[in-house]
Amino acid sequence: MKNLKYFYLLTASLLFVNCNDIEDVDLNVTEPMEPAPELTAGSADFSNYVSLGNSLTAGFTDGALFQASQTLSFPNILSQKFAVVGGGSFTQPLTNDNLGGLALAGTRIQDPRLVFGGAGPVGIESLIGPVTVTTDIALNNPTGPFNNLGVPGAKSFHLLAPGYGNLANVPLGLANPFFVRMTGSTPDASVLELAVGQSPSFFSLWIGNNDVLGYATTGGDGTNPLTPVNGAPGVGFDGSYGALIATLTAGGAQGVVANIPNVIDIPHFTTVPHNPLDPTNPDFGSQIATLNGIFGQLNQVYAFLETQGIPNATDRQIVFATDAASEVVIKDENLPDLSAQIAGVFNASPAFPLFVQSFGLPAEAAPLVAGLLGNIYGQTREATPEDLLVLPSASIIGTVNTASVGALIGQGLPQALAGQFSVEGISLPLEDKWVLTPEEQAEIATATAAFNTIIEASANAAGLALVDANGLLNQLANGGITSGDFTLTSSLVTGSAFSLDGIHPTARGYALLANEFMKAIDATYGSNFEASGNLVNVGDYPTNYSPALQ
């Protein structure tokens, strides 16, 4: 079987706003509109604003952090509005260029940004050629203190962790390279310590997304677990978040916080369909008959096992359609493992050695092949619309997994046959890291609801403004949000709200967020950003950056 890298490419169209011809002109004199009130801060003191958070606070977009994206981060947008009513300067740890990426002593540790490649997101180097990452955490860090303490990748408890910005801890996996750029002469200072050390009069805190997002983006495979709801500061979300709020407000600082969106509504989890296998693609379509013949043997085993008292075994049957898009094959760890039963049925079948011989193997290889089929398909099923495939799965579905090929060769299969049984999502089930099953989605929803309850209770107890980011994303995912002349949705590329990485907002999305933060501040502190007409026009902010921007 050939390398079936036939997976569809994302397509997008440019949306143009056409001006309508003027048909009628109303010459009636109307009463003059009352001028908007003058902008006031209400009871808020914006003289020293500090922001804490993760990549969403830093201005991360298109899979990277770079100067243009930082300049249009939502805290920087807010600071420009705060400056009109007494706000002070706002310093950010700017990167060195508009390419993005990080290096450590000349070695790249984070790739440059994504760009739109005509059919979907691609690395900028695929369009402009190799680039040198110039932001080096060992050589050229900026000098603080910094008002924007957004650290890409940070979870709630990371903001309390000493040494999280110590360069020596990076190789040990105990420090965050983005935070190394901020700690300067105090490498063991925590994010929280750097914030309160500036005696802020006003702060924004948006943290907790990564406490669930890390689990979600790894398909719930356990390598990046959910943060425990309960636990001491530095361990549980409630203890960590409570410590952050208590410390930030101890000196009388005012502030605004945001809750956590339901991360599975973002394009990272909604773009790749569960049924991307196109029978009109010659690489796949020409193999359907062979594949259905192989899986037909397995499907008979499932049918037999159900007659032996194993419930719903036939739900695992795999059939690829010739006249419609087919579902990918996935491994579902929530299913009972039938590896031993599958191998047992094959070994007990007198016809199975003939089946094995059809692959060019000797009949004596039947027990080996029976064991391999059991191990590969013991927890297998076709994906359903309820499953969510992570965005990076688009690049591996239909490709040959070389590690699988090597393992099967090691078990005694010839290379060609090993390749046939190693095609991702077709003959080789997609591993857990590529798929969020309904059970994993439920875990995420439960954790998100618990975290948001803690955030709301903490905000109310401290008298802080609260932004409902969860409700905002729900609107984006269900019809969109109209702001001025633009409607933003959660669709990748065409929706304008989310950048090419499918997780972080575009600059226009950050502008929309800045407006929501100002509305929340109005409601709590009596300012009038909205009533005075001082919300930003989201149309003034871009939805993508040119590859030429370097």
C-alpha positions in Angstrom: 0.0 0.0 0.0 1.4 3.4 -0.9 1.8 6.2 1.6 -1.7 7.5 1.6 -1.1 11.1 2.4 -4.2 12.1 0.6 -5.8 14.0 3.4 -7.8 17.0 2.3 -6.3 20.5 2.5 -8.2 23.3 4.2 -9.6 25.8 1.8 -10.6 29.4 2.5 -12.0 32.3 0.6 -11.4 36.0 1.0 -14.5 37.9 2.0 -15.0 41.2 0.4 -17.4 43.9 1.6 -19.1 45.5 -1.4 -20.4 49.0 -1.2 -24.1 49.3 -2.2 -25.1 51.9 -4.7 -26.9 54.9 -3.2 -30.5 54.6 -4.1 -32.2 57.2 -1.9 -30.9 60.2 0.1 -33.0 61.4 3.0 -32.8 65.1 3.1 -35.1 65.5 6.2 -33.5 67.4 9.0 -33.1 65.3 12.1 -32.4 66.3 15.7 -28.7 66.4 16.5 -27.4 63.5 18.5 -26.3 64.1 22.0 -22.5 64.0 22.2 -21.1 60.9 23.9 -20.1 61.5 27.5 -16.4 62.1 28.4 -14.4 59.0 29.2 -14.0 58.5 33.0 -12.3 55.8 35.0 -15.1 55.7 37.6 -13.6 54.3 40.8 -10.8 52.4 39.0 -7.2 53.4 39.4 -5.3 52.5 36.2 -2.1 54.3 37.2 0.0 51.1 37.3 -1.6 48.3 35.3 0.0 44.8 35.4 -1.4 41.8 33.5 -0.8 38.1 34.4 -1.7 35.0 32.5 -0.6 32.6 29.8 -0.3 32.8 26.0 -3.6 34.6 25.6 -2.3 37.4 27.8 1.1 37.5 26.0 -0.5 38.0 22.5 0.5 34.6 21.1 -1.0 34.0 17.7 -0.4 31.8 14.6 1.6 29.4 16.7 4.2 31.9 17.9 5.0 35.0 19.8 6.4 37.9 17.8 6.6 41.7 18.0 3.5 42.5 15.9 1.3 40.0 17.9 2.6 41.4 21.2 1.9 44.9 20.2 -1.7 43.9 19.6 -2.1 41.8 22.7 -5.3 42.5 24.6 -3.5 43.9 27.7 -1.6 46.4 25.5 -4.8 47.4 23.8 -6.3 48.0 27.3 -3.3 49.9 28.5 -3.7 52.4 25.6 -7.3 53.1 26.7 -6.3 53.2 30.4 -3.7 55.9 29.5 -6.5 58.3 28.6 -7.8 58.2 32.1 -4.6 58.2 34.2 -2.9 55.0 33.2 0.8 54.8 33.1 3.3 53.3 30.8 3.0 49.6 29.8 6.1 47.6 29.1 6.1 44.2 27.4 9.0 41.7 26.9 9.1 42.1 23.2 10.7 39.5 21.0 13.4 40.4 18.5 11.5 40.1 15.3 8.3 39.2 13.5 9.3 35.7 12.6 8.6 34.2 16.1 10.3 31.2 17.6 12.8 30.9 20.4 16.4 29.8 20.6 18.6 28.6 23.4 22.3 29.5 22.9 21.8 29.3 19.1 19.7 26.1 19.1 16.1 26.5 18.0 13.6 25.4 20.7 10.4 26.9 19.3 9.5 27.2 15.6 8.6 30.5 13.9 5.0 31.4 13.2 2.5 30.0 10.8 1.2 31.7 7.7 -1.6 31.0 5.2 -0.1 28.9 2.4 -3.0 29.1 0.0 -4.7 25.9 1.1 -4.2 26.1 4.8 -1.7 26.9 7.6 2.0 26.2 6.9 5.2 27.2 8.6 6.6 30.5 7.3 9.8 28.8 6.2 7.8 26.8 3.6 7.1 30.1 1.8 10.2 32.3 2.4 12.9 29.7 3.0 15.0 29.0 6.1 15.2 31.7 8.8 17.3 32.3 11.8 15.4 32.5 15.1 16.9 35.6 16.7 15.1 35.7 20.1 17.6 33.7 22.2 16.8 33.2 25.9 20.5 32.7 26.7 21.8 35.7 24.8 19.5 38.6 24.4 16.7 38.9 27.0 15.1 42.3 27.5 15.2 44.3 30.7 12.2 44.6 33.0 10.2 45.1 35.0 7.4 44.1 32.6 3.7 45.1 32.9 2.7 42.2 30.7 3.5 39.0 32.5 1.7 36.6 30.2 3.7 33.4 29.9 2.8 31.1 27.1 2.2 27.6 28.4 1.7 28.6 32.0 -0.9 26.9 34.2 -2.5 28.3 37.3 0.1 26.8 39.7 3.0 27.9 37.5 2.4 31.5 38.4 3.4 30.7 42.0 6.4 28.5 41.1 9.9 29.7 42.1 12.5 29.0 39.5 9.9 28.8 36.7 12.0 31.5 34.9 15.5 30.2 35.7 17.5 29.4 32.6 19.3 26.6 34.5 16.0 24.8 35.0 15.0 24.8 31.3 16.9 21.6 30.4 15.3 19.9 33.4 11.8 20.8 32.2 11.2 22.8 35.3 11.3 26.3 33.7 9.4 28.0 30.9 11.7 29.6 28.3 9.2 32.4 27.7 9.4 33.4 31.4 13.2 33.2 31.4 13.0 36.3 29.2 11.3 38.2 32.0 13.1 37.3 35.3 16.4 39.2 34.7 18.5 39.4 37.8 16.0 37.5 39.9 15.8 34.2 38.0 14.0 32.4 40.8 11.3 35.0 41.3 7.7 33.7 40.5 5.4 35.4 38.1 3.3 36.5 41.1 6.3 37.9 42.8 7.3 40.0 39.8 3.7 41.3 39.6 3.2 42.3 43.2 6.8 43.7 43.3 5.5 46.5 41.0 2.7 47.4 43.5 0.0 47.4 40.8 -3.0 49.6 41.2 -4.9 47.5 38.7 -4.4 44.0 37.3 -5.9 41.6 34.9 -5.6 37.9 35.5 -6.6 35.3 32.9 -5.3 31.9 33.9 -6.6 28.3 33.8 -6.9 27.7 30.1 -3.9 25.5 30.0 -5.0 23.6 33.1 -7.5 21.9 30.7 -6.1 22.8 27.3 -2.9 20.8 27.8 -5.0 17.7 28.4 -7.2 18.4 25.4 -4.5 19.1 22.9 -2.8 15.8 23.8 -6.0 13.9 23.1 -6.5 13.2 26.8 -3.7 10.6 26.6 -2.5 11.4 30.1 0.8 13.0 29.2 -0.5 16.4 30.2 -3.1 15.8 32.9 -5.9 18.0 34.1 -5.0 20.2 37.1 -6.7 18.8 40.2 -9.6 20.9 41.3 -8.7 20.8 44.9 -5.3 21.1 46.5 -2.8 23.4 48.2 -1.4 26.4 46.4 1.0 25.1 43.7 -1.0 21.9 43.4 -4.8 22.3 43.2 -6.6 24.9 41.1 -8.6 26.2 44.1 -5.6 26.7 46.3 -3.5 28.2 43.5 -6.2 30.6 42.2 -7.1 31.6 45.7 -3.5 32.4 46.5 -3.2 34.5 43.3 -6.2 36.6 44.1 -5.4 37.0 47.8 -1.8 38.2 47.1 -2.7 40.5 44.2 -5.4 42.3 46.2 -3.6 42.4 49.5 -2.3 45.8 48.8 -5.6 47.2 47.7 -5.2 46.6 44.0 -8.3 46.5 41.8 -8.7 44.1 38.9 -10.5 42.1 36.3 -10.4 38.4 35.8 -11.7 36.1 33.1 -13.1 32.5 33.3 -12.1 29.6 31.1 -13.7 28.9 27.7 -14.9 25.4 26.8 -11.7 24.6 24.9 -13.3 21.9 22.7 -15.2 24.6 20.9 -12.1 26.1 19.4 -11.0 25.3 15.8 -8.2 23.1 17.0 -10.9 20.5 17.8 -13.6 21.3 15.3 -11.8 21.6 11.9 -10.8 18.0 11.1 -13.9 15.9 10.4 -14.4 12.4 11.8 -14.9 11.1 8.2 -12.1 12.6 6.0 -11.4 9.5 3.9 -12.4 10.3 0.3 -13.2 7.4 -2.0 -12.5 9.5 -5.1 -8.9 9.9 -4.0 -7.1 7.3 -6.1 -4.6 6.4 -3.3 -7.4 5.5 -1.0 -10.2 4.5 -3.3 -8.1 1.9 -5.1 -7.5 0.2 -1.8 -11.0 0.0 -0.5 -11.8 -3.5 -1.8 -8.6 -4.9 -0.3 -9.2 -3.1 3.0 -12.8 -4.3 3.3 -11.6 -7.8 2.6 -9.2 -7.7 5.5 -11.6 -6.0 7.8 -14.3 -8.4 6.7 -12.4 -11.2 8.5 -12.1 -9.1 11.6 -15.8 -8.1 11.4 -16.8 -11.8 11.5 -14.8 -12.2 14.7 -16.7 -9.2 16.3 -20.0 -10.8 15.2 -19.0 -14.1 16.7 -17.9 -12.5 20.0 -21.2 -10.8 20.4 -23.0 -14.2 20.1 -20.7 -15.3 22.9 -22.0 -12.7 25.3 -19.7 -9.7 24.6 -22.0 -6.8 24.3 -21.8 -4.4 21.4 -18.9 -6.2 19.8 -20.5 -5.6 16.3 -20.3 -1.8 17.0 -16.6 -2.1 16.3 -17.0 -3.4 12.8 -15.1 -1.4 10.1 -16.4 -0.9 6.6 -15.1 1.7 4.1 -17.7 3.2 1.7 -17.1 3.5 -2.0 -19.7 6.2 -2.5 -19.2 8.5 0.5 -16.6 9.8 2.8 -15.5 7.2 5.4 -14.6 7.5 9.1 -11.1 7.1 10.3 -10.3 4.1 12.5 -9.3 5.0 16.1 -8.2 3.4 19.3 -10.7 4.0 22.1 -9.1 3.2 25.4 -12.6 3.3 27.0 -13.5 0.1 25.2 -12.9 -3.3 26.8 -9.7 -4.8 25.4 -10.6 -7.8 23.3 -7.1 -8.5 22.1 -7.0 -12.0 23.6 -10.5 -12.9 22.4 -9.7 -11.8 18.8 -6.5 -13.8 18.7 -8.3 -16.8 20.2 -11.0 -16.8 17.6 -8.5 -16.5 14.7 -6.4 -19.3 16.2 -9.4 -21.6 16.5 -10.5 -21.1 12.9 -9.3 -23.7 10.4 -9.7 -21.2 7.6 -7.3 -18.6 9.2 -4.1 -20.2 8.0 -5.4 -19.9 4.4 -6.1 -16.2 5.1 -2.6 -15.8 6.3 -1.2 -17.4 3.2 -3.0 -14.9 1.1 -0.5 -12.3 2.3 2.4 -14.4 1.1 3.1 -15.7 4.6 3.5 -19.4 5.5 0.6 -21.1 7.3 2.9 -21.5 10.3 2.7 -17.7 10.8 -1.0 -17.9 11.7 -0.5 -17.7 15.5 1.8 -14.7 15.0 -0.7 -12.9 12.8 -3.6 -13.7 15.1 -1.7 -12.1 18.0 -0.8 -9.0 16.0 -4.4 -8.5 14.8 -5.6 -8.9 18.4 -3.1 -6.3 19.7 -3.8 -3.8 17.0 -7.6 -4.0 17.0 -8.4 -5.0 20.5 -9.8 -1.5 21.3 -10.7 -0.3 17.8 -13.7 1.3 16.3 -14.6 3.8 13.6 -14.8 7.4 14.7 -18.3 9.0 15.1 -19.4 12.6 14.9 -19.1 12.8 18.7 -15.3 12.3 18.5 -13.1 15.3 18.0 -9.9 15.0 16.0 -7.1 17.5 17.0 -5.9 19.8 14.2 -2.4 18.2 13.8 -4.1 14.9 12.9 -4.8 16.4 9.5 -1.1 16.0 8.6 -0.7 12.3 9.7 -4.0 10.7 8.6 -3.2 8.4 5.6 0.6 8.5 6.2 2.6 5.4 7.0 3.8 5.2 10.7 7.4 4.2 10.4 7.6 3.2 14.1 4.8 0.8 13.5 6.5 -0.6 10.4 9.7 -1.2 12.4 7.8 -2.9 15.2 6.0 -5.2 12.8 9.1 -6.1 10.9 10.6 -7.0 14.3 7.7 -9.4 14.8 8.5 -11.2 11.6 6.4 -9.4 8.9 8.0 -8.4 5.6 8.4 -4.7 5.1 5.7 -4.4 2.4 3.1 -6.1 4.6 4.2 -4.1 7.7 3.6 -1.0 5.7 0.1 -2.1 4.7 -0.8 -2.5 8.4 0.7 0.9 9.4 -1.4 3.5 7.6 -2.6 6.0 10.1 -6.3 6.1 10.6 -6.9 3.4 8.1 -5.1 0.1 8.8 -3.4 1.5 12.0 -5.9 3.0 14.5 -5.2 6.6 15.4 -3.7 6.7 18.9 -5.4 8.4 21.8 -3.3 11.6 21.4 -5.0 12.4 18.1 -8.6 12.1 19.3 -10.8 13.4 22.1 -13.5 10.8 22.8 -16.8 11.7 24.4 -15.6 10.4 27.7 -12.5 12.6 27.6 -14.6 15.6 26.5 -16.8 15.0 29.6 -13.7 15.1 31.8 -12.8 18.4 30.3 -16.3 19.9 30.7 -16.4 18.8 34.4 -13.0 20.4 35.1 -13.8 23.6 33.3 -17.1 24.0 35.1 -15.4 23.5 38.5 -12.6 25.9 37.6 -15.0 28.5 36.5 -17.0 28.2 39.7 -13.8 28.9 41.6 -13.0 31.9 39.4 -16.4 33.4 39.8 -16.5 32.9 43.5 -13.0 34.4 43.9 -13.9 37.4 41.8 -17.1 38.1 43.7 -15.5 37.8 47.1 -12.8 40.2 46.1 -15.1 42.7 44.3 -13.3 42.2 41.0 -14.7 42.5 37.5 -15.4 39.2 35.7 -15.2 38.5 31.9 -17.3 35.6 30.8 -14.9 34.2 28.2 -16.7 30.9 28.3 -19.9 32.6 27.1 -18.0 34.6 24.5 -16.6 31.5 22.9 -20.0 29.8 23.0 -21.3 32.7 21.0 -18.5 32.6 18.5 -19.1 28.8 18.0 -22.9 29.2 17.6 -23.6 31.9 15.0 -20.8 34.4 15.8 -20.5 37.8 17.4 -21.1 41.0 15.4 -18.9 44.0 16.4 -19.3 47.1 14.3 -19.3 46.0 10.6 -17.8 42.6 11.3 -19.1 39.2 12.4 -16.6 37.0 14.0 -17.0 33.2 14.3 -14.9 30.3 15.5 -14.3 28.9 12.0 -10.6 28.4 11.2 -9.2 31.1 8.8 -12.6 32.5 7.6 -14.1 33.2 11.0 -11.6 36.0 11.8 -11.5 35.3 15.5 -9.0 32.5 15.6 -5.5 32.4 14.2 -3.9 29.7 12.1 -3.0 27.5 15.0 -6.7 27.0 15.8 -6.2 27.9 19.5 -5.2 31.5 19.9 -7.1 34.6 18.7 -6.1 36.8 15.8 -5.4 40.4 16.5 -9.0 41.1 15.7 -10.0 38.4 18.2 -7.8 40.1 20.8 -9.5 43.4 20.1 -12.9 41.8 20.7 -11.5 40.4 24.0 -10.2 43.9 25.0 -13.7 45.3 24.5 -15.2 42.6 26.7 -12.7 43.4 29.4 -13.6 47.1 29.2 -17.3 46.3 29.4 -16.7 44.2 32.5 -14.6 47.0 34.1 -17.5 49.4 33.3 -19.9 47.2 35.1 -17.8 46.8 38.3 -16.0 50.1 38.7 -18.3 52.6 37.0 -16.0 53.6 34.2 -17.7 54.3 30.8 -15.5 52.9 28.1 -18.5 51.6 26.2 -20.9 54.5 26.8 -18.3 57.1 25.9 -17.5 55.3 22.6 -14.1 54.2 23.6 -14.3 50.5 22.8 -12.0 49.7 19.9 -13.1 49.1 16.4 -12.3 45.4 15.7 -12.1 46.2 12.0 -8.9 48.2 12.7 -7.1 45.0 13.6 -5.8 42.4 11.2 -6.8 38.8 10.9 -3.5 37.6 9.5 0.1 38.6 9.0 2.0 38.6 5.7 4.9 36.3 5.2 6.9 39.4 4.3 6.5 40.8 7.8 9.8 40.0 9.3 
